[in-house]
Amino acid sequence: MRNQGIGSWPARRARMTPGRVALSYQGHDRTYGELRDRAYRLASALAAELGVRRGDRVAYLGPNEPALVETFFAAGLLGAVFVPLNTRLAAPELRFVLEDAAPAALLLGTGREGAGRDGDGLPGRHVPAEAYEDLVAAGSAAPIDEPVSRDDVCLIMYTSGTTGRPKGAMLTHGNLTWNAVNLLVDVPLRHDEVTLVSAPLFHIAALAQTLVPTVLKGGRCVLEPSFDVERTFELIERERVTVMFGVPSMFGFLTRSPRWAGADLSSLRHLLCGGAPVPLPLIRAYQERGLTFLQGYGMTETAPGALFLGAEHSVDKAGTAGVPCFFSDVRLVAPDGTPAAPGEPGEVYVQGPNVMPGYWRRPEESAEVLDADGWFRSGDVGIADEDGYVRISDRIKDVIISGGENIYPAEVESVLYGHPAVAECAVIGVPDERWGEVGKALVVPRPGAAAEPGDLLRHLDGRLARYKIPKYLQFVPELPKNAAGKLLKAPLRKRYG
Amino acid sequence: MRNQGIGSWPARRARMTPGRVALSYQGHDRTYGELRDRAYRLASALAAELGVRRGDRVAYLGPNEPALVETFFAAGLLGAVFVPLNTRLAAPELRFVLEDAAPAALLLGTGREGAGRDGDGLPGRHVPAEAYEDLVAAGSAAPIDEPVSRDDVCLIMYTSGTTGRPKGAMLTHGNLTWNAVNLLVDVPLRHDEVTLVSAPLFHIAALAQTLVPTVLKGGRCVLEPSFDVERTFELIERERVTVMFGVPSMFGFLTRSPRWAGADLSSLRHLLCGGAPVPLPLIRAYQERGLTFLQGYGMTETAPGALFLGAEHSVDKAGTAGVPCFFSDVRLVAPDGTPAAPGEPGEVYVQGPNVMPGYWRRPEESAEVLDADGWFRSGDVGIADEDGYVRISDRIKDVIISGGENIYPAEVESVLYGHPAVAECAVIGVPDERWGEVGKALVVPRPGAAAEPGDLLRHLDGRLARYKIPKYLQFVPELPKNAAGKLLKAPLRKRYG
């Protein structure tokens, strides 16, 4: 095939295993042969009806569902670029992202029915959820084989930055392929895996650590629109799930459920956990059920795996994120630019075939994080032990990780500043048993302003995705600053954290 | 690391699993940490003592043993090119290959002790087997990290051609890496594999289908200098071998041994078989022991996997070589250049990241087999069934495959013609229960010559590798030719085959 990208994968899989089930969704199965045919149909319809061409963006706004997966592969068949949108974004956030990505087509999924017709203000040409099946039916199942190389951009995934302005990380077909290869080196995935995909596919971890490697191996993805404790137990038992990906809080919710003790977890083989280190008590709770975690460290820009901690070291190296993935490299750089010695902190740099070529239309921000040798500056600080196992100790980037979602305080603060009662503000992360961290806003009110904390939180509602809205908001008389007037978050965390 | 090639693999593995055993050989184990250190030592010594530089060839002449594996990785660390030599070659054949490869260093292994000193005529700078450990000890274990890309040539492997002149297929680090990735997609190799490496590593199948993927996964290779039935049973039982590669005749020998019935084969998980389709009775014999074959089709030039037949189809698709490997493509081209329809024969073309960039210093022969799009012409004929499973039906190339070794009749004939009693000759393959095929020479004696068939066979001895010497040699009154005087082998096969 001339298509060396991921768009060709349903066809490559269907050469080998046309009759195996690729996707299960709400009781319906779709085989690899069907997935291939539907991807061809959708791609030909996108080209014919919406004029999608090589390099054009094709956005999808919806939960985990077959149409999202089909759009991912169909875009790849055309050499177009898939843009999965975070369904949790508030309308102004979504508008910003769509204006930046400027997609040739925006497909609206479940939960957005009618959105395309009632003109809810989203820019671009829409395919309403109701029109999706007609679109697929309008297309041809004849093979499409556009020349696509592994260096071509496969998708753009938006990540908020420390500036508060979301930016699109471009990931190539090669980036996603090599991440899957790194995973196959570390995890003996089989062709009969049943992978529960309930973490949102608009995040890199779910897309790249569950969907992509499962399709590569010819396994079955059980798609779920969202994570739900009861439903997770039900699916594990009924579908005989073998692979699960989640953030620590998801795995924590399961242990606190009344169903935990009696649940049949015997089908599970691999628990992939990302976003934050798994706390030792959680490791123990699963160990008692004969289950170990596969952990790691990564980010959207590295597609995502950079470090990996295998099952055999989940206890003795608990709290670390492991060692570099096989085909990737990680180094820790001390503030003076020299390699950090074991035990000493250093900024985490990542290199390898999984590292993005840059941010979409952001040459300056790309140059800030990528050097000429392809090393990506993560903005996180790590400390390696004598065996090379890296513990992520701090973030140079000001970011809160809450239930696996990255929250950038700068973004929340900029919206808070839009309220007339706010003289100064700072958002910090505070520990939370369920979510790892949650946001806390500290606000110096403008003298004479009559607003209450609740008024400010309501101001955020609708302007920011819900998960970004601080759980706590507290008025304070002043915020600590250094001599140059720069806000100091460390003392704030110490005092209010 | 700047080294993205296979030379970096021992170091990459040692980041993850320094204490796991990489190689077992005659009761001695070597861990990944030791393999990394010894590869560094050998590489630094090759550079310092023998002046090996990037792009230089480093040849190894010896059986499967740790020094061969270390030389492979050490060459890769320097960006040098590994040239494994077939130990079965006769002196004149070996001389031709060495003159063609012009290695900066030739390491002599077990069985060639003293060869470097007594000047046996091999060109190039030698490292006698006795000097090997001193060389390693002279080197430094400090990390070496030369910039090596996956597009750089990793090794040159010689393959005789239809012209009778061996040519070196250049394989890049990427070629071997992608072949291993294709294998991981098809076979769920684990980190605890114990791989018996008794097929010779100077052939692509053993190197690329056993050693390379096992190191990638962090498993253990049990190196054996050669295949021996008794010893194979002994090793399977003692080392708890999980993966074996062989040609059908090797697997056939095992079933005919008196040890077969009582052997403990319970550790075996994957039987990889190449060179020729596994006959159905052999499939059945192993099935009775709960074992299925993984088969395929490939060649040196495709590093080697092109087609793969998984365990689940080993019976219903027996006799075929399967479907294209995941990241590779295969098409069948009819004589008029159009795609061959299912059921119709076509020449097998292979494309993908595993296809060689060309033959060493043979631009014309490279251009003959590789087109501008990277499609490699195999010279074999295949017929696909309706499901895309390809049966290799014939060879456009005149080649005999005997016990997994390719014998090119043209090469044997040219040596036969060197005997004064030979007026005309032709070598054909005849079926053989043990070896699949063996060679049979048909000779028209020169009028008045007094030589017997045995004289001619003795003439070949020492001039050709033993495995190339025909098992049968028969005098015939004439050889069939077409109107243009071209020798016709088909009627010969019909009459004498």
Interface residues (C-beta under 8 A of the other chain):
Chain A: M1 R2 Q4 R12 R13 R15 M16 V181 L184 V185 D186 P188 L189 R190 H191 L216 K217 G310 V323 P324 F326 F327 D329 P353 D373 G388
Chain B: M1 R2 Q4 R12 R13 R15 M16 V181 L184 V185 D186 P188 L189 R190 H191 L216 K217 G310 V323 P324 F326 F327 D329 P353 D373 G388
